[in-house]
Amino acid sequence: MLEKFSINTSRRAELIDITHIIRDFVKKSKINEGIAVIFVPHTTAGITINENADPSVKKDMDLFLNKLIPSEDYFTHMEGNSDSHIKSTLVGPSLSVIIENNNILLGTWQGIYFYEFDGPRHRSFYIKIIKG
């Protein structure tokens, strides 16, 4: 089972909680056990799992990544978004979550986030369910 989802981002860097989209898709699949693979087909965006209780975590992640990889004039990529490509590589384009009892298995404070590094843009991501 594979489906493509669309998402609109509103800022250059933005973490968007997509946990509910993945949960709903898994529920709709009626698959009791398996793996859900989430894949982002972009070179300046990624996917991650992190805390979803305190919104300051998202701000701290952006602050740290911008400090670690600032947008610099010395980058040679002509589009001027090399920092976004590097951040995307570090965060990664995919992740897998366990499906148990027709629900995704996450920790109490965990959420799944689409991470935009070069917005605002119209983006997409895929969810593939592999029955266990």
Backbone as XML, in Angstrom:
<?xml version="1.0"?>
<chain id="A" units="angstrom">
  <residue number="1" name="MET">
    <atom name="N" x="0.846" y="-1.166" z="0.000"/>
    <atom name="CA" x="0.000" y="0.000" z="0.000"/>
    <atom name="C" x="0.900" y="1.240" z="0.000"/>
  </residue>
  <residue number="2" name="LEU">
    <atom name="N" x="0.742" y="2.091" z="-0.980"/>
    <atom name="CA" x="1.553" y="3.297" z="-1.136"/>
    <atom name="C" x="0.638" y="4.470" z="-1.465"/>
  </residue>
  <residue number="3" name="GLU">
    <atom name="N" x="0.927" y="5.611" z="-0.821"/>
    <atom name="CA" x="0.161" y="6.814" z="-1.141"/>
    <atom name="C" x="1.062" y="8.041" z="-1.048"/>
  </residue>
  <residue number="4" name="LYS">
    <atom name="N" x="0.780" y="8.989" z="-1.939"/>
    <atom name="CA" x="1.507" y="10.260" z="-1.966"/>
    <atom name="C" x="0.645" y="11.324" z="-1.292"/>
  </residue>
  <residue number="5" name="PHE">
    <atom name="N" x="1.279" y="12.145" z="-0.461"/>
    <atom name="CA" x="0.599" y="13.225" z="0.242"/>
    <atom name="C" x="1.256" y="14.557" z="-0.115"/>
  </residue>
  <residue number="6" name="SER">
    <atom name="N" x="0.458" y="15.605" z="-0.158"/>
    <atom name="CA" x="0.963" y="16.951" z="-0.436"/>
    <atom name="C" x="0.959" y="17.781" z="0.826"/>
  </residue>
  <residue number="7" name="ILE">
    <atom name="N" x="1.905" y="18.704" z="0.868"/>
    <atom name="CA" x="2.020" y="19.589" z="2.024"/>
    <atom name="C" x="2.537" y="20.935" z="1.536"/>
  </residue>
  <residue number="8" name="ASN">
    <atom name="N" x="2.022" y="22.007" z="2.097"/>
    <atom name="CA" x="2.508" y="23.353" z="1.783"/>
    <atom name="C" x="3.262" y="23.890" z="2.987"/>
  </residue>
  <residue number="9" name="THR">
    <atom name="N" x="4.466" y="24.381" z="2.729"/>
    <atom name="CA" x="5.241" y="24.980" z="3.803"/>
    <atom name="C" x="5.154" y="26.494" z="3.677"/>
  </residue>
  <residue number="10" name="SER">
    <atom name="N" x="5.352" y="27.181" z="4.793"/>
    <atom name="CA" x="5.139" y="28.631" z="4.784"/>
    <atom name="C" x="6.384" y="29.445" z="5.131"/>
  </residue>
  <residue number="11" name="ARG">
    <atom name="N" x="7.452" y="28.765" z="5.547"/>
    <atom name="CA" x="8.684" y="29.477" z="5.902"/>
    <atom name="C" x="9.883" y="28.763" z="5.294"/>
  </residue>
  <residue number="12" name="ARG">
    <atom name="N" x="11.031" y="29.414" z="5.308"/>
    <atom name="CA" x="12.239" y="28.775" z="4.744"/>
    <atom name="C" x="12.574" y="27.511" z="5.515"/>
  </residue>
  <residue number="13" name="ALA">
    <atom name="N" x="12.559" y="27.586" z="6.833"/>
    <atom name="CA" x="12.783" y="26.397" z="7.661"/>
    <atom name="C" x="11.564" y="26.200" z="8.542"/>
  </residue>
  <residue number="14" name="GLU">
    <atom name="N" x="11.055" y="24.968" z="8.536"/>
    <atom name="CA" x="9.802" y="24.724" z="9.253"/>
    <atom name="C" x="9.647" y="23.241" z="9.549"/>
  </residue>
  <residue number="15" name="LEU">
    <atom name="N" x="9.275" y="22.934" z="10.768"/>
    <atom name="CA" x="8.941" y="21.567" z="11.169"/>
    <atom name="C" x="7.426" y="21.456" z="11.225"/>
  </residue>
  <residue number="16" name="ILE">
    <atom name="N" x="6.860" y="20.541" z="10.446"/>
    <atom name="CA" x="5.409" y="20.369" z="10.390"/>
    <atom name="C" x="5.069" y="18.978" z="10.900"/>
  </residue>
  <residue number="17" name="ASP">
    <atom name="N" x="4.262" y="18.916" z="11.942"/>
    <atom name="CA" x="3.848" y="17.643" z="12.526"/>
    <atom name="C" x="2.907" y="16.923" z="11.557"/>
  </residue>
  <residue number="18" name="ILE">
    <atom name="N" x="3.323" y="15.759" z="11.068"/>
    <atom name="CA" x="2.495" y="14.973" z="10.147"/>
    <atom name="C" x="2.077" y="13.644" z="10.777"/>
  </residue>
  <residue number="19" name="THR">
    <atom name="N" x="2.234" y="13.537" z="12.090"/>
    <atom name="CA" x="1.893" y="12.296" z="12.794"/>
    <atom name="C" x="0.460" y="11.879" z="12.512"/>
  </residue>
  <residue number="20" name="HIS">
    <atom name="N" x="-0.469" y="12.819" z="12.573"/>
    <atom name="CA" x="-1.892" y="12.505" z="12.367"/>
    <atom name="C" x="-2.165" y="11.962" z="10.964"/>
  </residue>
  <residue number="21" name="ILE">
    <atom name="N" x="-1.434" y="12.454" z="9.976"/>
    <atom name="CA" x="-1.609" y="11.974" z="8.596"/>
    <atom name="C" x="-1.183" y="10.512" z="8.498"/>
  </residue>
  <residue number="22" name="ILE">
    <atom name="N" x="-0.053" y="10.198" z="9.132"/>
    <atom name="CA" x="0.455" y="8.830" z="9.095"/>
    <atom name="C" x="-0.463" y="7.896" z="9.882"/>
  </residue>
  <residue number="23" name="ARG">
    <atom name="N" x="-0.905" y="8.332" z="11.057"/>
    <atom name="CA" x="-1.839" y="7.522" z="11.853"/>
    <atom name="C" x="-3.125" y="7.232" z="11.080"/>
  </residue>
  <residue number="24" name="ASP">
    <atom name="N" x="-3.680" y="8.262" z="10.452"/>
    <atom name="CA" x="-4.923" y="8.096" z="9.691"/>
    <atom name="C" x="-4.736" y="7.116" z="8.525"/>
  </residue>
  <residue number="25" name="PHE">
    <atom name="N" x="-3.604" y="7.223" z="7.833"/>
    <atom name="CA" x="-3.328" y="6.331" z="6.711"/>
    <atom name="C" x="-3.202" y="4.882" z="7.182"/>
  </residue>
  <residue number="26" name="VAL">
    <atom name="N" x="-2.519" y="4.686" z="8.301"/>
    <atom name="CA" x="-2.373" y="3.337" z="8.856"/>
    <atom name="C" x="-3.737" y="2.787" z="9.260"/>
  </residue>
  <residue number="27" name="LYS">
    <atom name="N" x="-4.556" y="3.591" z="9.931"/>
    <atom name="CA" x="-5.909" y="3.154" z="10.318"/>
    <atom name="C" x="-6.712" y="2.737" z="9.087"/>
  </residue>
  <residue number="28" name="LYS">
    <atom name="N" x="-6.645" y="3.566" z="8.046"/>
    <atom name="CA" x="-7.370" y="3.297" z="6.804"/>
    <atom name="C" x="-6.903" y="2.001" z="6.141"/>
  </residue>
  <residue number="29" name="SER">
    <atom name="N" x="-5.641" y="1.661" z="6.318"/>
    <atom name="CA" x="-5.084" y="0.465" z="5.691"/>
    <atom name="C" x="-5.626" y="-0.825" z="6.306"/>
  </residue>
  <residue number="30" name="LYS">
    <atom name="N" x="-6.053" y="-0.748" z="7.550"/>
    <atom name="CA" x="-6.560" y="-1.914" z="8.298"/>
    <atom name="C" x="-5.483" y="-2.996" z="8.463"/>
  </residue>
  <residue number="31" name="ILE">
    <atom name="N" x="-4.229" y="-2.600" z="8.337"/>
    <atom name="CA" x="-3.124" y="-3.531" z="8.550"/>
    <atom name="C" x="-2.786" y="-3.531" z="10.035"/>
  </residue>
  <residue number="32" name="ASN">
    <atom name="N" x="-2.800" y="-4.709" z="10.628"/>
    <atom name="CA" x="-2.594" y="-4.842" z="12.067"/>
    <atom name="C" x="-1.126" y="-4.736" z="12.470"/>
  </residue>
  <residue number="33" name="GLU">
    <atom name="N" x="-0.246" y="-5.395" z="11.697"/>
    <atom name="CA" x="1.173" y="-5.391" z="12.024"/>
    <atom name="C" x="1.990" y="-5.170" z="10.765"/>
  </residue>
  <residue number="34" name="GLY">
    <atom name="N" x="3.067" y="-4.404" z="10.915"/>
    <atom name="CA" x="3.937" y="-4.163" z="9.777"/>
    <atom name="C" x="4.848" y="-2.980" z="10.019"/>
  </residue>
  <residue number="35" name="ILE">
    <atom name="N" x="5.237" y="-2.372" z="8.925"/>
    <atom name="CA" x="6.139" y="-1.213" z="8.948"/>
    <atom name="C" x="5.553" y="-0.141" z="8.032"/>
  </residue>
  <residue number="36" name="ALA">
    <atom name="N" x="5.588" y="1.093" z="8.486"/>
    <atom name="CA" x="5.258" y="2.230" z="7.625"/>
    <atom name="C" x="6.559" y="2.957" z="7.320"/>
  </residue>
  <residue number="37" name="VAL">
    <atom name="N" x="6.849" y="3.109" z="6.047"/>
    <atom name="CA" x="8.035" y="3.838" z="5.606"/>
    <atom name="C" x="7.560" y="5.182" z="5.075"/>
  </residue>
  <residue number="38" name="ILE">
    <atom name="N" x="8.149" y="6.260" z="5.585"/>
    <atom name="CA" x="7.809" y="7.607" z="5.133"/>
    <atom name="C" x="9.024" y="8.133" z="4.372"/>
  </residue>
  <residue number="39" name="PHE">
    <atom name="N" x="8.792" y="8.588" z="3.142"/>
    <atom name="CA" x="9.879" y="9.025" z="2.268"/>
    <atom name="C" x="9.586" y="10.409" z="1.713"/>
  </residue>
  <residue number="40" name="VAL">
    <atom name="N" x="10.580" y="11.281" z="1.760"/>
    <atom name="CA" x="10.491" y="12.650" z="1.245"/>
    <atom name="C" x="11.352" y="12.735" z="-0.019"/>
  </residue>
  <residue number="41" name="PRO">
    <atom name="N" x="10.738" y="12.964" z="-1.200"/>
    <atom name="CA" x="11.494" y="12.962" z="-2.458"/>
    <atom name="C" x="12.061" y="14.337" z="-2.832"/>
  </residue>
  <residue number="42" name="HIS">
    <atom name="N" x="12.664" y="15.007" z="-1.861"/>
    <atom name="CA" x="13.214" y="16.346" z="-2.108"/>
    <atom name="C" x="14.628" y="16.417" z="-1.537"/>
  </residue>
  <residue number="43" name="THR">
    <atom name="N" x="15.468" y="17.231" z="-2.156"/>
    <atom name="CA" x="16.857" y="17.349" z="-1.700"/>
    <atom name="C" x="17.069" y="18.481" z="-0.701"/>
  </residue>
  <residue number="44" name="THR">
    <atom name="N" x="16.002" y="19.220" z="-0.392"/>
    <atom name="CA" x="16.121" y="20.294" z="0.597"/>
    <atom name="C" x="15.017" y="20.189" z="1.648"/>
  </residue>
  <residue number="45" name="ALA">
    <atom name="N" x="14.579" y="18.979" z="1.923"/>
    <atom name="CA" x="13.609" y="18.703" z="2.983"/>
    <atom name="C" x="13.913" y="17.327" z="3.541"/>
  </residue>
  <residue number="46" name="GLY">
    <atom name="N" x="13.377" y="17.028" z="4.706"/>
    <atom name="CA" x="13.630" y="15.733" z="5.321"/>
    <atom name="C" x="12.483" y="15.312" z="6.219"/>
  </residue>
  <residue number="47" name="ILE">
    <atom name="N" x="12.720" y="14.232" z="6.944"/>
    <atom name="CA" x="11.714" y="13.664" z="7.835"/>
    <atom name="C" x="12.415" y="13.230" z="9.122"/>
  </residue>
  <residue number="48" name="THR">
    <atom name="N" x="11.776" y="13.491" z="10.257"/>
    <atom name="CA" x="12.406" y="13.143" z="11.531"/>
    <atom name="C" x="11.349" y="12.839" z="12.582"/>
  </residue>
  <residue number="49" name="ILE">
    <atom name="N" x="11.777" y="12.151" z="13.618"/>
    <atom name="CA" x="10.945" y="11.923" z="14.799"/>
    <atom name="C" x="11.567" y="12.717" z="15.932"/>
  </residue>
  <residue number="50" name="ASN">
    <atom name="N" x="10.713" y="13.463" z="16.650"/>
    <atom name="CA" x="11.210" y="14.217" z="17.791"/>
    <atom name="C" x="10.064" y="14.511" z="18.737"/>
  </residue>
  <residue number="51" name="GLU">
    <atom name="N" x="10.367" y="15.243" z="19.788"/>
    <atom name="CA" x="9.363" y="15.569" z="20.805"/>
    <atom name="C" x="8.243" y="16.421" z="20.209"/>
  </residue>
  <residue number="52" name="ASN">
    <atom name="N" x="7.011" y="16.094" z="20.589"/>
    <atom name="CA" x="5.872" y="16.882" z="20.113"/>
    <atom name="C" x="5.097" y="17.537" z="21.249"/>
  </residue>
  <residue number="53" name="ALA">
    <atom name="N" x="5.641" y="17.537" z="22.461"/>
    <atom name="CA" x="4.942" y="18.137" z="23.601"/>
    <atom name="C" x="5.318" y="19.606" z="23.803"/>
  </residue>
  <residue number="54" name="ASP">
    <atom name="N" x="6.577" y="19.926" z="23.645"/>
    <atom name="CA" x="7.064" y="21.284" z="23.884"/>
    <atom name="C" x="7.479" y="21.923" z="22.555"/>
  </residue>
  <residue number="55" name="PRO">
    <atom name="N" x="6.741" y="22.934" z="22.088"/>
    <atom name="CA" x="7.060" y="23.555" z="20.792"/>
    <atom name="C" x="8.436" y="24.213" z="20.739"/>
  </residue>
  <residue number="56" name="SER">
    <atom name="N" x="9.048" y="24.469" z="21.883"/>
    <atom name="CA" x="10.373" y="25.091" z="21.864"/>
    <atom name="C" x="11.436" y="24.147" z="21.301"/>
  </residue>
  <residue number="57" name="VAL">
    <atom name="N" x="11.163" y="22.841" z="21.292"/>
    <atom name="CA" x="12.109" y="21.881" z="20.712"/>
    <atom name="C" x="12.308" y="22.185" z="19.224"/>
  </residue>
  <residue number="58" name="LYS">
    <atom name="N" x="11.220" y="22.483" z="18.517"/>
    <atom name="CA" x="11.321" y="22.809" z="17.087"/>
    <atom name="C" x="12.185" y="24.055" z="16.886"/>
  </residue>
  <residue number="59" name="LYS">
    <atom name="N" x="11.967" y="25.052" z="17.722"/>
    <atom name="CA" x="12.746" y="26.297" z="17.622"/>
    <atom name="C" x="14.227" y="26.016" z="17.898"/>
  </residue>
  <residue number="60" name="ASP">
    <atom name="N" x="14.490" y="25.212" z="18.921"/>
    <atom name="CA" x="15.874" y="24.877" z="19.266"/>
    <atom name="C" x="16.560" y="24.099" z="18.148"/>
  </residue>
  <residue number="61" name="MET">
    <atom name="N" x="15.828" y="23.207" z="17.502"/>
    <atom name="CA" x="16.414" y="22.457" z="16.385"/>
    <atom name="C" x="16.811" y="23.400" z="15.257"/>
  </residue>
  <residue number="62" name="ASP">
    <atom name="N" x="15.928" y="24.333" z="14.920"/>
    <atom name="CA" x="16.250" y="25.315" z="13.877"/>
    <atom name="C" x="17.442" y="26.178" z="14.265"/>
  </residue>
  <residue number="63" name="LEU">
    <atom name="N" x="17.454" y="26.655" z="15.496"/>
    <atom name="CA" x="18.565" y="27.492" z="15.953"/>
    <atom name="C" x="19.892" y="26.747" z="15.848"/>
  </residue>
  <residue number="64" name="PHE">
    <atom name="N" x="19.906" y="25.499" z="16.294"/>
    <atom name="CA" x="21.147" y="24.737" z="16.266"/>
    <atom name="C" x="21.598" y="24.433" z="14.839"/>
  </residue>
  <residue number="65" name="LEU">
    <atom name="N" x="20.671" y="23.965" z="13.988"/>
    <atom name="CA" x="21.062" y="23.656" z="12.610"/>
    <atom name="C" x="21.541" y="24.904" z="11.867"/>
  </residue>
  <residue number="66" name="ASN">
    <atom name="N" x="20.920" y="26.049" z="12.129"/>
    <atom name="CA" x="21.365" y="27.292" z="11.491"/>
    <atom name="C" x="22.725" y="27.738" z="12.010"/>
  </residue>
  <residue number="67" name="LYS">
    <atom name="N" x="23.004" y="27.455" z="13.273"/>
    <atom name="CA" x="24.322" y="27.781" z="13.824"/>
    <atom name="C" x="25.372" y="26.817" z="13.264"/>
  </residue>
  <residue number="68" name="LEU">
    <atom name="N" x="25.008" y="25.543" z="13.179"/>
    <atom name="CA" x="25.923" y="24.523" z="12.668"/>
    <atom name="C" x="26.187" y="24.705" z="11.177"/>
  </residue>
  <residue number="69" name="ILE">
    <atom name="N" x="25.114" y="25.019" z="10.416"/>
    <atom name="CA" x="25.216" y="25.136" z="8.959"/>
    <atom name="C" x="24.529" y="26.433" z="8.529"/>
  </residue>
  <residue number="70" name="PRO">
    <atom name="N" x="25.212" y="27.549" z="8.661"/>
    <atom name="CA" x="24.602" y="28.814" z="8.233"/>
    <atom name="C" x="24.593" y="28.950" z="6.713"/>
  </residue>
  <residue number="71" name="SER">
    <atom name="N" x="23.747" y="29.810" z="6.228"/>
    <atom name="CA" x="23.734" y="30.144" z="4.803"/>
    <atom name="C" x="24.925" y="31.065" z="4.559"/>
  </residue>
  <residue number="72" name="GLU">
    <atom name="N" x="25.883" y="30.595" z="3.768"/>
    <atom name="CA" x="27.131" y="31.339" z="3.579"/>
    <atom name="C" x="27.356" y="31.713" z="2.118"/>
  </residue>
  <residue number="73" name="ASP">
    <atom name="N" x="28.020" y="32.830" z="1.908"/>
    <atom name="CA" x="28.344" y="33.289" z="0.561"/>
    <atom name="C" x="29.381" y="32.415" z="-0.130"/>
  </residue>
  <residue number="74" name="TYR">
    <atom name="N" x="30.191" y="31.686" z="0.634"/>
    <atom name="CA" x="31.252" y="30.897" z="0.026"/>
    <atom name="C" x="30.761" y="29.594" z="-0.597"/>
  </residue>
  <residue number="75" name="PHE">
    <atom name="N" x="29.507" y="29.200" z="-0.340"/>
    <atom name="CA" x="28.972" y="28.015" z="-1.006"/>
    <atom name="C" x="28.890" y="28.287" z="-2.505"/>
  </residue>
  <residue number="76" name="THR">
    <atom name="N" x="29.138" y="27.279" z="-3.313"/>
    <atom name="CA" x="29.224" y="27.484" z="-4.759"/>
    <atom name="C" x="27.966" y="27.095" z="-5.530"/>
  </residue>
  <residue number="77" name="HIS">
    <atom name="N" x="27.024" y="26.436" z="-4.895"/>
    <atom name="CA" x="25.792" y="26.035" z="-5.580"/>
    <atom name="C" x="25.042" y="27.286" z="-6.043"/>
  </residue>
  <residue number="78" name="MET">
    <atom name="N" x="24.719" y="27.340" z="-7.332"/>
    <atom name="CA" x="24.185" y="28.576" z="-7.919"/>
    <atom name="C" x="22.812" y="28.982" z="-7.381"/>
  </residue>
  <residue number="79" name="GLU">
    <atom name="N" x="22.035" y="28.039" z="-6.834"/>
    <atom name="CA" x="20.713" y="28.396" z="-6.302"/>
    <atom name="C" x="20.789" y="29.094" z="-4.944"/>
  </residue>
  <residue number="80" name="GLY">
    <atom name="N" x="21.950" y="29.037" z="-4.299"/>
    <atom name="CA" x="22.111" y="29.714" z="-3.019"/>
    <atom name="C" x="21.468" y="28.986" z="-1.850"/>
  </residue>
  <residue number="81" name="ASN">
    <atom name="N" x="21.197" y="27.691" z="-2.000"/>
    <atom name="CA" x="20.562" y="26.947" z="-0.912"/>
    <atom name="C" x="21.384" y="25.727" z="-0.472"/>
  </residue>
  <residue number="82" name="SER">
    <atom name="N" x="22.694" y="25.845" z="-0.562"/>
    <atom name="CA" x="23.562" y="24.728" z="-0.163"/>
    <atom name="C" x="23.342" y="24.329" z="1.287"/>
  </residue>
  <residue number="83" name="ASP">
    <atom name="N" x="23.109" y="25.316" z="2.146"/>
    <atom name="CA" x="22.857" y="24.980" z="3.550"/>
    <atom name="C" x="21.632" y="24.075" z="3.685"/>
  </residue>
  <residue number="84" name="SER">
    <atom name="N" x="20.623" y="24.297" z="2.852"/>
    <atom name="CA" x="19.415" y="23.466" z="2.881"/>
    <atom name="C" x="19.714" y="22.032" z="2.442"/>
  </residue>
  <residue number="85" name="HIS">
    <atom name="N" x="20.557" y="21.880" z="1.437"/>
    <atom name="CA" x="20.946" y="20.543" z="0.982"/>
    <atom name="C" x="21.718" y="19.790" z="2.076"/>
  </residue>
  <residue number="86" name="ILE">
    <atom name="N" x="22.605" y="20.483" z="2.752"/>
    <atom name="CA" x="23.402" y="19.855" z="3.812"/>
    <atom name="C" x="22.505" y="19.448" z="4.982"/>
  </residue>
  <residue number="87" name="LYS">
    <atom name="N" x="21.604" y="20.334" z="5.395"/>
    <atom name="CA" x="20.680" y="20.023" z="6.501"/>
    <atom name="C" x="19.796" y="18.835" z="6.145"/>
  </residue>
  <residue number="88" name="SER">
    <atom name="N" x="19.326" y="18.798" z="4.906"/>
    <atom name="CA" x="18.494" y="17.685" z="4.445"/>
    <atom name="C" x="19.255" y="16.368" z="4.517"/>
  </residue>
  <residue number="89" name="THR">
    <atom name="N" x="20.529" y="16.395" z="4.150"/>
    <atom name="CA" x="21.352" y="15.190" z="4.212"/>
    <atom name="C" x="21.507" y="14.715" z="5.653"/>
  </residue>
  <residue number="90" name="LEU">
    <atom name="N" x="21.704" y="15.648" z="6.581"/>
    <atom name="CA" x="21.870" y="15.276" z="7.985"/>
    <atom name="C" x="20.587" y="14.714" z="8.590"/>
  </residue>
  <residue number="91" name="VAL">
    <atom name="N" x="19.457" y="15.320" z="8.288"/>
    <atom name="CA" x="18.176" y="14.858" z="8.835"/>
    <atom name="C" x="17.734" y="13.565" z="8.158"/>
  </residue>
  <residue number="92" name="GLY">
    <atom name="N" x="17.874" y="13.500" z="6.847"/>
    <atom name="CA" x="17.552" y="12.285" z="6.103"/>
    <atom name="C" x="16.219" y="12.344" z="5.394"/>
  </residue>
  <residue number="93" name="PRO">
    <atom name="N" x="16.091" y="11.566" z="4.304"/>
    <atom name="CA" x="14.889" y="11.594" z="3.486"/>
    <atom name="C" x="13.820" y="10.574" z="3.859"/>
  </residue>
  <residue number="94" name="SER">
    <atom name="N" x="14.125" y="9.655" z="4.805"/>
    <atom name="CA" x="13.125" y="8.637" z="5.110"/>
    <atom name="C" x="13.276" y="8.127" z="6.533"/>
  </residue>
  <residue number="95" name="LEU">
    <atom name="N" x="12.206" y="7.504" z="7.000"/>
    <atom name="CA" x="12.238" y="6.798" z="8.276"/>
    <atom name="C" x="11.183" y="5.714" z="8.260"/>
  </residue>
  <residue number="96" name="SER">
    <atom name="N" x="11.320" y="4.783" z="9.174"/>
    <atom name="CA" x="10.375" y="3.681" z="9.289"/>
    <atom name="C" x="9.810" y="3.657" z="10.697"/>
  </residue>
  <residue number="97" name="VAL">
    <atom name="N" x="8.513" y="3.345" z="10.802"/>
    <atom name="CA" x="7.885" y="3.190" z="12.113"/>
    <atom name="C" x="7.143" y="1.859" z="12.145"/>
  </residue>
  <residue number="98" name="ILE">
    <atom name="N" x="7.117" y="1.266" z="13.305"/>
    <atom name="CA" x="6.451" y="-0.023" z="13.500"/>
    <atom name="C" x="4.944" y="0.189" z="13.580"/>
  </residue>
  <residue number="99" name="ILE">
    <atom name="N" x="4.210" y="-0.703" z="12.938"/>
    <atom name="CA" x="2.749" y="-0.734" z="13.057"/>
    <atom name="C" x="2.393" y="-1.906" z="13.961"/>
  </residue>
  <residue number="100" name="GLU">
    <atom name="N" x="1.658" y="-1.629" z="15.003"/>
    <atom name="CA" x="1.207" y="-2.644" z="15.944"/>
    <atom name="C" x="-0.236" y="-2.344" z="16.315"/>
  </residue>
  <residue number="101" name="ASN">
    <atom name="N" x="-1.115" y="-3.337" z="16.191"/>
    <atom name="CA" x="-2.544" y="-3.155" z="16.487"/>
    <atom name="C" x="-3.147" y="-2.016" z="15.667"/>
  </residue>
  <residue number="102" name="ASN">
    <atom name="N" x="-2.787" y="-1.946" z="14.382"/>
    <atom name="CA" x="-3.315" y="-0.948" z="13.447"/>
    <atom name="C" x="-3.042" y="0.488" z="13.885"/>
  </residue>
  <residue number="103" name="ASN">
    <atom name="N" x="-1.880" y="0.683" z="14.520"/>
    <atom name="CA" x="-1.472" y="2.022" z="14.941"/>
    <atom name="C" x="0.048" y="2.109" z="14.877"/>
  </residue>
  <residue number="104" name="ILE">
    <atom name="N" x="0.579" y="3.320" z="14.664"/>
    <atom name="CA" x="2.029" y="3.474" z="14.658"/>
    <atom name="C" x="2.537" y="3.469" z="16.096"/>
  </residue>
  <residue number="105" name="LEU">
    <atom name="N" x="3.685" y="2.856" z="16.271"/>
    <atom name="CA" x="4.282" y="2.715" z="17.592"/>
    <atom name="C" x="5.272" y="3.862" z="17.806"/>
  </residue>
  <residue number="106" name="LEU">
    <atom name="N" x="4.877" y="4.807" z="18.645"/>
    <atom name="CA" x="5.734" y="5.945" z="18.986"/>
    <atom name="C" x="5.804" y="6.067" z="20.503"/>
  </residue>
  <residue number="107" name="GLY">
    <atom name="N" x="6.866" y="6.709" z="20.977"/>
    <atom name="CA" x="6.975" y="7.007" z="22.398"/>
    <atom name="C" x="5.975" y="8.074" z="22.800"/>
  </residue>
  <residue number="108" name="THR">
    <atom name="N" x="5.754" y="8.205" z="24.082"/>
    <atom name="CA" x="4.760" y="9.130" z="24.624"/>
    <atom name="C" x="4.902" y="10.543" z="24.074"/>
  </residue>
  <residue number="109" name="TRP">
    <atom name="N" x="6.125" y="11.022" z="23.956"/>
    <atom name="CA" x="6.355" y="12.415" z="23.560"/>
    <atom name="C" x="6.784" y="12.559" z="22.109"/>
  </residue>
  <residue number="110" name="GLN">
    <atom name="N" x="6.753" y="11.482" z="21.333"/>
    <atom name="CA" x="7.258" y="11.537" z="19.970"/>
    <atom name="C" x="6.196" y="11.917" z="18.942"/>
  </residue>
  <residue number="111" name="GLY">
    <atom name="N" x="6.648" y="12.682" z="17.948"/>
    <atom name="CA" x="5.839" y="13.005" z="16.787"/>
    <atom name="C" x="6.703" y="12.871" z="15.543"/>
  </residue>
  <residue number="112" name="ILE">
    <atom name="N" x="6.061" y="12.746" z="14.390"/>
    <atom name="CA" x="6.778" y="12.632" z="13.121"/>
    <atom name="C" x="6.652" y="13.972" z="12.401"/>
  </residue>
  <residue number="113" name="TYR">
    <atom name="N" x="7.791" y="14.517" z="11.985"/>
    <atom name="CA" x="7.841" y="15.859" z="11.410"/>
    <atom name="C" x="8.413" y="15.871" z="10.002"/>
  </residue>
  <residue number="114" name="PHE">
    <atom name="N" x="7.714" y="16.571" z="9.114"/>
    <atom name="CA" x="8.267" y="16.954" z="7.823"/>
    <atom name="C" x="9.131" y="18.174" z="8.097"/>
  </residue>
  <residue number="115" name="TYR">
    <atom name="N" x="10.381" y="18.151" z="7.654"/>
    <atom name="CA" x="11.302" y="19.264" z="7.951"/>
    <atom name="C" x="11.659" y="19.974" z="6.645"/>
  </residue>
  <residue number="116" name="GLU">
    <atom name="N" x="11.146" y="21.169" z="6.496"/>
    <atom name="CA" x="11.425" y="22.032" z="5.339"/>
    <atom name="C" x="12.675" y="22.850" z="5.621"/>
  </residue>
  <residue number="117" name="PHE">
    <atom name="N" x="13.586" y="22.917" z="4.628"/>
    <atom name="CA" x="14.800" y="23.715" z="4.763"/>
    <atom name="C" x="14.924" y="24.796" z="3.702"/>
  </residue>
  <residue number="118" name="ASP">
    <atom name="N" x="14.028" y="24.821" z="2.713"/>
    <atom name="CA" x="14.179" y="25.761" z="1.601"/>
    <atom name="C" x="12.814" y="26.250" z="1.105"/>
  </residue>
  <residue number="119" name="GLY">
    <atom name="N" x="11.963" y="26.588" z="2.050"/>
    <atom name="CA" x="10.607" y="27.007" z="1.684"/>
    <atom name="C" x="10.504" y="28.506" z="1.540"/>
  </residue>
  <residue number="120" name="PRO">
    <atom name="N" x="9.274" y="28.951" z="1.418"/>
    <atom name="CA" x="8.049" y="28.150" z="1.352"/>
    <atom name="C" x="7.908" y="27.458" z="-0.001"/>
  </residue>
  <residue number="121" name="ARG">
    <atom name="N" x="7.340" y="26.249" z="0.054"/>
    <atom name="CA" x="7.180" y="25.440" z="-1.155"/>
    <atom name="C" x="5.965" y="24.525" z="-1.039"/>
  </residue>
  <residue number="122" name="HIS">
    <atom name="N" x="5.592" y="24.006" z="-2.196"/>
    <atom name="CA" x="4.608" y="22.922" z="-2.250"/>
    <atom name="C" x="5.423" y="21.638" z="-2.276"/>
  </residue>
  <residue number="123" name="ARG">
    <atom name="N" x="5.216" y="20.772" z="-1.307"/>
    <atom name="CA" x="6.028" y="19.564" z="-1.156"/>
    <atom name="C" x="5.148" y="18.316" z="-1.165"/>
  </residue>
  <residue number="124" name="SER">
    <atom name="N" x="5.817" y="17.187" z="-1.156"/>
    <atom name="CA" x="5.103" y="15.914" z="-1.064"/>
    <atom name="C" x="5.924" y="14.940" z="-0.235"/>
  </residue>
  <residue number="125" name="PHE">
    <atom name="N" x="5.249" y="13.895" z="0.212"/>
    <atom name="CA" x="5.924" y="12.781" z="0.859"/>
    <atom name="C" x="5.093" y="11.530" z="0.619"/>
  </residue>
  <residue number="126" name="TYR">
    <atom name="N" x="5.730" y="10.386" z="0.729"/>
    <atom name="CA" x="5.073" y="9.120" z="0.491"/>
    <atom name="C" x="5.023" y="8.303" z="1.773"/>
  </residue>
  <residue number="127" name="ILE">
    <atom name="N" x="3.971" y="7.516" z="1.887"/>
    <atom name="CA" x="3.894" y="6.517" z="2.951"/>
    <atom name="C" x="3.685" y="5.163" z="2.282"/>
  </residue>
  <residue number="128" name="LYS">
    <atom name="N" x="4.540" y="4.227" z="2.601"/>
    <atom name="CA" x="4.447" y="2.856" z="2.100"/>
    <atom name="C" x="4.263" y="1.942" z="3.298"/>
  </residue>
  <residue number="129" name="ILE">
    <atom name="N" x="3.220" y="1.136" z="3.282"/>
    <atom name="CA" x="2.992" y="0.195" z="4.365"/>
    <atom name="C" x="3.391" y="-1.200" z="3.888"/>
  </residue>
  <residue number="130" name="ILE">
    <atom name="N" x="4.219" y="-1.837" z="4.688"/>
    <atom name="CA" x="4.662" y="-3.193" z="4.414"/>
    <atom name="C" x="4.040" y="-4.080" z="5.480"/>
  </residue>
  <residue number="131" name="LYS">
    <atom name="N" x="3.173" y="-4.959" z="5.057"/>
    <atom name="CA" x="2.445" y="-5.828" z="5.984"/>
    <atom name="C" x="3.426" y="-6.817" z="6.627"/>
  </residue>
  <residue number="132" name="GLY">
    <atom name="N" x="3.270" y="-6.978" z="7.963"/>
    <atom name="CA" x="4.162" y="-7.865" z="8.701"/>
    <atom name="C" x="3.585" y="-9.228" z="8.956"/>
  </residue>
</chain>
